[in-house]
Amino acid sequence: MFKKILIANRGDIALRVIRACQELGIRTVAVYSEADRDSLHVRFADQAVCIGPARSARSYLNVPALIGAAEVTGADAIHPGYGFLSESGTLADICQACRITFIGPPARAIRLMGNKSAARNAMIAAGVPVVPGSQGVLGSEHEGGRLAREIGFPVILKASAGGGGRGMRVVRSAGDLAPAFRAAQAEAQAAFGIADVYLEKYVEAPRHVEIQLMADSHGHVVHLGERDCSVQRRHQKLIEESPSPALHEKLRHEMGRAAVEAARAVGYVNAGTVEFLLSGHGDYYFMEMNTRIQVEHGVTELVTGRDLVKEQILVAAGARLSFAQKEIAFTGHALECRINAEDPDSFRPSPGLIRSLHLPGGPGVRWDTAMYAGAEVSPHYDSLVAKLMVHGRDRAEAIARMQRCLAETVVEGIKTSIPLHQRILRSPSFQAGRVDTHFLEWFQDEDEAQSVRAVS
Ligand code: MV4
């Protein structure tokens, strides 16, 4: 087992990893930027090393600084958390060269899944359902045009180096394809330095349903059910839940099996997530695989009672998975609200000093946050400041519990997305589980119609 783990991250996920290490009896090294001197991850770790100035490019993304910090402190493993270098094949390779264990999948799995068009081909080979589309990247706009006429409009152009929604173009008619193709290529080149674009049939108003996986280095792959992440804004998830209101037992079983096959096909090890699009007809299609622990992993921990971060560490040390598929059981319903330091109306970031803070507890409540009264929310990083998770016997209890917690929460000094979460949770469509990836665009109208009715 590892003696000391360096956590190459900050905020709630750095704390989450430190807590797992503490319970496993493993010493911890925090790294921090000059802006994070007073952060909780620095205080809670056994050791802490400053790795550079506030700008991430020169601190949390600075591989030589991280490796240097691991060498001088004698850390035998690095946990990358999420974001930053968590999906860097380069960091995974350099760790290996330096005899430091990267707590994540093999570099080749990270690289394969980072190339979205290659990942799509690998899934076709593995027999995992994908949306009809191109075999690999498009050679020309003519090839795109031919294919689009064959499979029918609308289609979507995606950057092969993209993911998470960047560099995409929906094309609804033949005349729009050539300009969209050129725009997508230019955008992909500018954003990722790789112009490659591929094409898929566009699925209208799907749900985003993802399967959590854990795999060990002895050939075992287990799925831990799904999370429904359809409530998003500009590809940033706002609310996640498990189980998905849209799945029944047979579909859950099928999608779980497909995700396990996907992982097996690429020799996957450690925690991973297979994202699917789920159409209104109940058809599911592979979208992407995330090769890291995700922001919303706690939702799965609540319904399965398993500690995914501990499992990541154990599996990286060569242990067998601590559970078999048949031992995974699902209890109740979990919800997560991502609380951002931002204006709930304009969505503009709202950094600053947290003057006072009250975080409610009670049965079935979990907070993953690095906030405290007196902390400074820096403008240099992501605006996610807390994840509020609740667990209830069923979905209705989880929603009521979340509403109760949001009403009790006090954060003074910065604006947060809490009022937006409260509006979403009140929405009749959300309460009925009727959401899709465009929910945030149309629920505003439903919300307004409701308040107009309320005053008239
Ligand atoms: C799609 C799609 C419809 N059809 N692919 C968005 C993020 C990136 N991972 C892929 N995305 C989509 N791919 C096909 N063939 C719709 C989306 C999409 C979406 C997916 C999940 C969650 C939110 C979304 C919002 C807009 C579009």
Residues whose N, C-alpha, C, O or C-beta is under 5 A from the ligand:
A	BS01	MV4	V131 I156 G163 G164 G165 E200 K201 Y202 V203 H208 Q232 E288 T437
